[in-house]
Amino acid sequence: MNLTLRQLKIFESVARHLSFTRAAQELHLTQPAVSMQVKQLEESVGLPLFEQVGKKVFLTDAGKEMQRYCRGILATLDEAGQVFDEMRGLDRGHLRIAVASTANYFVPQLLATFCRRHPGVKVSLDVTNRERLLEALSDNSADLVIMGRPPDTMELVAEEIMDNP
């Protein structure tokens, strides 16, 4: 079965309104464009999804099944969009931090503040030596590395957060 997200959105609108015209208006498409997308979807499924009796449109049994799956697919995509919005806004996600053992004296206090402000973000803290920090940088296993002196041999963005005594 080969179908597109566009076809599913169009089908869902027609199925909800039981009207090709109302679906076209809602989606800002022409009625023939809506009909063509539904026809292509029906060809992909291999079954009619709608039955027309006079001017009334009804879902076939296959159409009812497609509507059920379509609602689930569109709801899942909407949920994924919300999750990604939350991740962009630091409302949820996973932050992996690797720090040099000397940073262990001040990082926990900073992280406590961050965690209070962003309770949906899971934070992993790895306190380790310089060699393992360089490994974390090279294999991208940490989102943030805090160390005394960044390596000259790697192309990275380094920001000074405090004086190194």
TIDO-406611 format. One record per residue (C-alpha): residue in three letters; y, z, x. Coordinates in Angstrom, 3 decimals. Each point is the difference from the previous one (the first is absolute). Layout:
<pts>
+------+----------+----------+----------+
| code |       yy |       zz |       xx |
+------+----------+----------+----------+
|  ALA |        Y |        Z |        X |
...
+------+----------+----------+----------+
</pts>
This chain:
<pts>
+------+----------+----------+----------+
| code |       yy |       zz |       xx |
+------+----------+----------+----------+
|  MET |    0.000 |    0.000 |    0.000 |
|  ASN |    3.320 |   -1.079 |    1.471 |
|  LEU |    3.082 |    1.407 |   -1.700 |
|  THR |    3.494 |    1.053 |    0.950 |
|  LEU |    2.062 |    3.107 |   -0.581 |
|  ARG |    2.540 |   -2.197 |   -1.779 |
|  GLN |   -2.688 |   -1.157 |   -2.446 |
|  LEU |   -1.022 |    3.606 |   -0.649 |
|  LYS |    3.590 |    1.053 |   -0.699 |
|  ILE |    0.482 |   -2.926 |   -2.364 |
|  PHE |   -3.328 |    0.653 |   -1.722 |
|  GLU |    0.865 |    3.699 |   -0.422 |
|  SER |    3.298 |   -0.853 |   -1.649 |
|  VAL |   -1.582 |   -2.526 |   -2.392 |
|  ALA |   -2.802 |    2.463 |   -0.821 |
|  ARG |    2.456 |    2.833 |   -0.636 |
|  HIS |    2.275 |   -2.074 |   -2.238 |
|  LEU |   -2.742 |   -2.244 |   -1.411 |
|  SER |    2.631 |   -2.695 |    0.353 |
|  PHE |    0.510 |   -2.675 |    2.645 |
|  THR |    3.654 |   -0.343 |   -1.034 |
|  ARG |    0.808 |    3.724 |    0.292 |
|  ALA |   -1.803 |    0.178 |    3.342 |
|  ALA |    2.025 |   -2.974 |    1.248 |
|  GLN |    3.228 |    1.692 |   -1.082 |
|  GLU |   -0.972 |    3.284 |    1.655 |
|  LEU |   -0.956 |   -1.724 |    3.258 |
|  HIS |    2.941 |   -2.443 |   -0.040 |
|  LEU |   -2.363 |   -2.982 |    0.017 |
|  THR |   -0.423 |   -2.974 |   -2.268 |
|  GLN |   -2.724 |    0.185 |   -2.625 |
|  PRO |   -1.808 |   -3.022 |    1.534 |
|  ALA |   -0.016 |    1.759 |    3.409 |
|  VAL |   -1.597 |    3.073 |   -1.581 |
|  SER |   -2.561 |   -2.148 |   -1.819 |
|  MET |   -0.875 |   -1.854 |    3.211 |
|  GLN |   -0.546 |    3.228 |    1.974 |
|  VAL |   -2.212 |    1.437 |   -2.752 |
|  LYS |   -1.970 |   -3.262 |   -0.147 |
|  GLN |   -0.570 |    0.130 |    3.780 |
|  LEU |   -1.122 |    3.624 |   -0.294 |
|  GLU |   -2.422 |   -0.926 |   -2.792 |
|  GLU |   -1.390 |   -2.820 |    2.152 |
|  SER |   -0.469 |    2.433 |    2.887 |
|  VAL |   -1.786 |    2.509 |   -2.248 |
|  GLY |   -1.969 |   -2.725 |   -1.745 |
|  LEU |    0.617 |    1.464 |   -3.453 |
|  PRO |    2.792 |   -0.180 |   -2.581 |
|  LEU |    2.163 |    3.121 |    0.057 |
|  PHE |    2.009 |   -0.712 |   -3.151 |
|  GLU |   -0.796 |   -1.449 |   -3.378 |
|  GLN |    2.709 |   -1.524 |   -2.134 |
|  VAL |   -0.303 |    0.067 |   -3.790 |
|  GLY |    2.977 |   -1.746 |   -1.519 |
|  LYS |    3.021 |    1.480 |    1.746 |
|  LYS |   -1.759 |    3.276 |    0.809 |
|  VAL |   -1.490 |    0.731 |    3.427 |
|  PHE |   -3.008 |    2.278 |    0.451 |
|  LEU |   -1.869 |    1.212 |    3.064 |
|  THR |   -3.598 |   -1.169 |    0.288 |
|  ASP |   -2.644 |    2.455 |    1.214 |
|  ALA |    0.492 |   -1.432 |    3.496 |
|  GLY |    3.757 |    0.418 |   -0.466 |
|  LYS |   -0.448 |    3.660 |   -0.931 |
|  GLU |   -2.061 |    0.565 |    3.149 |
|  MET |    2.563 |   -1.855 |    2.111 |
|  GLN |    2.763 |    2.107 |   -1.533 |
|  ARG |   -1.849 |    3.191 |    0.919 |
|  TYR |   -0.495 |   -1.113 |    3.610 |
|  CYS |    3.475 |   -1.458 |    0.204 |
|  ARG |    1.606 |    3.276 |   -1.087 |
|  GLY |   -2.001 |    1.835 |    2.655 |
|  ILE |    0.934 |   -2.471 |    2.737 |
|  LEU |    3.697 |    0.015 |   -0.885 |
|  ALA |    0.040 |    3.809 |   -0.310 |
|  THR |   -1.657 |    0.318 |    3.418 |
|  LEU |    2.550 |   -2.356 |    1.551 |
|  ASP |    2.830 |    1.954 |   -1.622 |
|  GLU |   -1.471 |    3.246 |    1.340 |
|  ALA |   -0.285 |   -1.513 |    3.481 |
|  GLY |    3.647 |   -1.031 |   -0.187 |
|  GLN |    0.987 |    3.556 |   -0.908 |
|  VAL |   -2.027 |    1.394 |    2.912 |
|  PHE |    1.692 |   -2.399 |    2.412 |
|  ASP |    3.405 |    0.922 |   -1.432 |
|  GLU |   -0.823 |    3.672 |    0.592 |
|  MET |   -1.142 |   -0.738 |    3.534 |
|  ARG |    3.242 |   -1.852 |    0.748 |
|  GLY |    1.921 |    2.989 |   -1.331 |
|  LEU |   -2.026 |    2.567 |    2.010 |
|  ASP |   -1.447 |    1.471 |   -3.191 |
|  ARG |   -3.569 |   -0.518 |    1.140 |
|  GLY |   -2.045 |   -1.341 |    2.873 |
|  HIS |   -1.412 |    1.192 |    3.292 |
|  LEU |    2.076 |    0.677 |    3.111 |
|  ARG |   -1.959 |    0.240 |    3.268 |
|  ILE |    1.925 |    1.751 |    2.763 |
|  ALA |   -1.131 |    0.464 |    3.587 |
|  VAL |    1.975 |    2.359 |    2.227 |
|  ALA |   -0.118 |    1.188 |    3.580 |
|  SER |   -1.139 |    3.585 |    0.343 |
|  THR |    3.531 |    1.016 |    1.042 |
|  ALA |    1.352 |   -1.244 |   -3.361 |
|  ASN |   -2.314 |    2.412 |   -1.788 |
|  TYR |    2.755 |    2.629 |    0.250 |
|  PHE |    2.516 |   -1.755 |   -2.280 |
|  VAL |   -1.883 |   -2.694 |   -1.961 |
|  PRO |   -1.745 |    2.344 |   -2.487 |
|  GLN |    3.372 |    1.313 |   -1.221 |
|  LEU |    1.305 |   -3.548 |   -0.450 |
|  LEU |   -3.175 |   -1.018 |   -1.807 |
|  ALA |    0.201 |    2.989 |   -2.318 |
|  THR |    3.421 |   -1.195 |   -1.169 |
|  PHE |   -1.263 |   -3.572 |   -0.402 |
|  CYS |   -3.046 |    1.168 |   -1.985 |
|  ARG |    2.164 |    2.074 |   -2.348 |
|  ARG |    2.235 |   -3.017 |   -0.653 |
|  HIS |   -2.903 |   -2.458 |   -0.360 |
|  PRO |   -2.970 |    1.888 |   -1.494 |
|  GLY |   -1.887 |   -3.200 |   -0.883 |
|  VAL |   -0.212 |   -1.102 |    3.633 |
|  LYS |   -3.087 |    1.162 |    1.878 |
|  VAL |    0.848 |    0.827 |    3.619 |
|  SER |   -2.505 |   -0.009 |    2.857 |
|  LEU |    1.117 |    1.565 |    3.283 |
|  ASP |   -1.834 |   -0.624 |    3.259 |
|  VAL |    1.159 |    2.129 |    2.940 |
|  THR |   -1.300 |   -1.623 |    3.153 |
|  ASN |    0.678 |   -1.084 |    3.575 |
|  ARG |    2.067 |   -2.973 |    1.226 |
|  GLU |   -3.026 |   -2.232 |    0.595 |
|  ARG |   -1.157 |    0.340 |   -3.618 |
|  LEU |    3.570 |   -0.531 |   -1.225 |
|  LEU |    0.094 |   -3.307 |    1.879 |
|  GLU |   -3.335 |   -0.923 |   -1.603 |
|  ALA |    1.412 |    0.854 |   -3.435 |
|  LEU |    2.940 |   -2.292 |    0.699 |
|  SER |   -2.119 |   -2.876 |    1.267 |
|  ASP |   -2.591 |    0.099 |   -2.800 |
|  ASN |    2.575 |    0.800 |   -2.716 |
|  SER |   -1.941 |    3.046 |   -1.171 |
|  ALA |    3.195 |    2.056 |   -0.394 |
|  ASP |    3.069 |   -0.775 |   -2.088 |
|  LEU |    2.213 |    2.188 |    2.173 |
|  VAL |   -0.465 |    1.215 |    3.567 |
|  ILE |    2.151 |    2.771 |    1.440 |
|  MET |   -0.030 |    0.230 |    3.775 |
|  GLY |    2.305 |    0.875 |    2.876 |
|  ARG |    0.320 |   -3.457 |    1.568 |
|  PRO |   -1.027 |   -3.244 |   -1.710 |
|  PRO |   -1.977 |   -2.480 |    2.100 |
|  ASP |    1.876 |   -2.893 |    1.603 |
|  THR |   -3.030 |   -2.274 |   -0.257 |
|  MET |   -0.070 |   -0.238 |   -3.811 |
|  GLU |    2.319 |   -1.737 |   -2.395 |
|  LEU |    1.025 |    2.690 |   -2.477 |
|  VAL |    2.873 |    1.607 |   -1.778 |
|  ALA |    0.855 |    3.316 |    1.650 |
|  GLU |    2.549 |    2.456 |   -1.358 |
|  GLU |    1.169 |    3.147 |    1.726 |
|  ILE |   -0.278 |    2.889 |   -2.441 |
|  MET |    1.033 |    2.812 |    2.375 |
|  ASP |    0.594 |    0.736 |    3.653 |
|  ASN |   -3.111 |    0.361 |    2.104 |
|  PRO |    0.564 |    3.116 |    2.171 |
+------+----------+----------+----------+
</pts>
